[in-house]
Amino acid sequence: MAKQQTFADKANKLGKKHDVMVKCPDTGVDTKLINVRIVDTIKTDRGTFKFLDRNMKVYESTYKPYKP
């Protein structure tokens, strides 16, 4: 009978698949790209707040935006 794969094994396998190594222009070392969600708060003319959220890739070493 085959060994059952645990959820942790599946998560580790999928996490390793998406690691993208690039060279950071500021530090010059190889680093991973990570996905983050940026939420900006904008005050409208009425005085209420509007939230703009976007996903972007950043360098793991410096957290500066990735520009392809």
C-alpha positions in Angstrom: 0.0 0.0 0.0 1.3 3.5 -0.9 2.2 6.0 1.7 -0.4 8.7 2.1 0.9 12.2 1.4 0.2 14.7 4.3 -1.0 18.2 3.8 2.4 19.6 5.0 4.2 17.5 2.3 1.9 18.9 -0.4 2.3 22.5 0.9 6.1 22.2 1.0 6.2 20.7 -2.5 4.0 23.5 -3.9 5.9 26.2 -2.1 9.2 25.1 -3.6 7.8 25.1 -7.1 7.1 28.8 -7.1 10.5 30.0 -5.8 12.0 32.3 -8.4 15.6 33.3 -7.8 16.7 36.7 -9.4 19.6 39.0 -8.8 18.7 42.1 -6.7 19.9 45.2 -8.4 20.6 47.0 -5.1 22.6 44.4 -3.3 23.8 42.2 -6.2 23.0 38.9 -4.5 20.5 36.2 -5.6 17.2 36.6 -3.8 13.7 35.2 -4.0 10.7 37.1 -5.3 7.7 37.1 -2.9 4.1 38.2 -3.6 2.7 40.8 -1.3 -0.6 42.7 -1.1 -0.2 46.5 -1.0 -3.2 48.5 0.4 -3.3 52.2 -0.2 -5.7 54.5 1.6 -7.0 57.4 -0.3 -9.2 60.2 1.2 -12.1 61.3 -1.1 -13.6 64.7 -1.4 -16.4 63.8 0.9 -14.0 63.0 3.7 -14.5 59.2 3.5 -11.6 56.8 2.8 -11.2 54.5 -0.2 -8.9 51.5 -0.1 -7.0 50.3 -3.2 -5.3 47.0 -2.9 -3.0 45.4 -5.4 -0.7 42.5 -5.6 2.9 42.9 -6.5 6.2 41.1 -6.5 9.0 42.4 -4.3 12.6 41.3 -3.6 12.8 39.3 -0.4 16.1 40.9 0.7 15.1 44.6 0.3 11.3 44.5 -0.2 11.6 46.9 -3.1 9.2 46.4 -6.1 10.3 44.0 -8.8 10.6 45.5 -12.3 10.9 42.9 -15.0 
